[in-house]
Amino acid sequence: MDITIHTTSLPHDDPDASLAFYRDALGFEVRSDVGRGKMRWITVGPAGQPGTSILLAPPAADPGVTDDERRVIAEMMAKGTFGWIMLATPDLQSTYQQVLAAGAEVVQEPMDQPYGVRDCAFRDPAGNLVRIQEAR
């Protein structure tokens, strides 16, 4: 079997702020931006890796989501417990400095973890945890 990860999704509640974080702070390219207002679906991904993308999507857009579920999703996003992603870079310190300089909320400065990786963590504008580990 030959399977790859093509797209994963993260919620957003402010498409412009999310776009600025992923495009400007992380340097991802914008692959599509569909919709208007807060109901925008934005696909971003690392330059030079067209087969890997993140879909930034409005969490309440699914018609199958109830009002109670929308409330829970909004509460979890506000606490930063709804969505997360792990990224990797060959130069963690430089990447950390660039994302920090862009004004991202730091959750954890670069550090060696007891389980063998060196990583750091930020929150994107929607509260999603973005962990970046050093590729070794």
N, C-alpha and C positions, 0 to 999 in steps of 0.2 A: 504494500500500500504506500502511496506517495501523497502525503498530505502536508500542507503548509498553513501557517496562520496568515490569513489575508487581511482581515479587518477585525478589530475589537472596538467596542463602543464605551464611551464614558458620557455621563450626563453633563449638561451645562444649564445654567439658569441666566447667563448673560453671554450671548454669543460673541459680542465684540471683545469682552474681557478674555474669554477663553481663546479666541482667535489670536489676540495679542500675546497671550502666554505661550501657546504652542508654536506660533510663527516667529515671534520676536525674541522671546526668552530662550526657547529650546531650538530655534532655527529650523523648524519643520516647514516643509512646503505645503501650500494649500492646494489640494487636488480638486475640491469642489466646494461650493457654498450655495446651498439651495434653500429657498424659503424666504421669509421676511420677518422682521421684528424678532421676537423671542422664539418663534417657530422656525428655526434654521437648523439644517443638518449640514455640518461642516466636516469635510474629510481632510485630514492632514497626515503627513508622514515624513520620515527622514529622507532628506535629499539623497538621491542615488539608490534608494530602496523602493522602487515603485510597487513592489508586491506586498508591502507591509504598510497598513494604514490604521489610523484611529478615527472613528466616526464620533464626532461630538454632537450629541443629539439631545433635544428637549425631552426630559423624562416623562412629562405628562401628555405627550402626543399620542400615545397608544390608546385607541378608543376602548380597549378592554381593561384599562386601569380605572379603578373606582376612585371616588373622591377621598375615601379613607386611605387608600393606597397612595394617592398623590400627596396627602398630608404626611404620611410616614416617610415617603421618599424625600420630601422637602425637609423634614426634620433630620433625617439621616445625612442628607447633603450638607445641611448647616453644621452638623457635628463632625463632618468629614469621615463618616463611616459607611458611605454608600458605594463609592467607586474607587478603584486604585489600579495602578499599572506599575510595572517594573521595567526600567530602561537600562541600557548599558553603554558605557563609553570607555575608550582606552585611556583617557586623561580625566579622571574624576575631579581633581583639584581645579583644573582650568574650567571644566564644565560647571562646577559648583559656583565659581566666581562669576561666570557669565550670567547664570540664572539669578544669582543673588543681586548682581548689578542691575538686572531688569526689574527688581523690586518684588520678586516672588517671596511668599511666606515660607520661611525656613522651619521645618519640623525637626530636622537633625543635620548637624554639620557632618562633614566627612569623618568617618571613623571605621576602625577595624572591628568587625563583628566576631563574636566567639565561634560562629559557625563557618568562618573562613572567607568571608567577602569583605571588601571595603566599600561602603556606600554612604549616601546622604539621602535626605528626603525633603520634599517641598509639598505645598498644597497648591493646586491650581485654583483659579478664581471661583470654581464651583465647589471647592472643598475636597476634591478628589486627591488622594494621596499619590504622589509621583515619587517613587524611589528610583534612584540612579545608582547603579553599582559599577565598579571599575572592572572592565573586562580584562581578565588575566590570561 
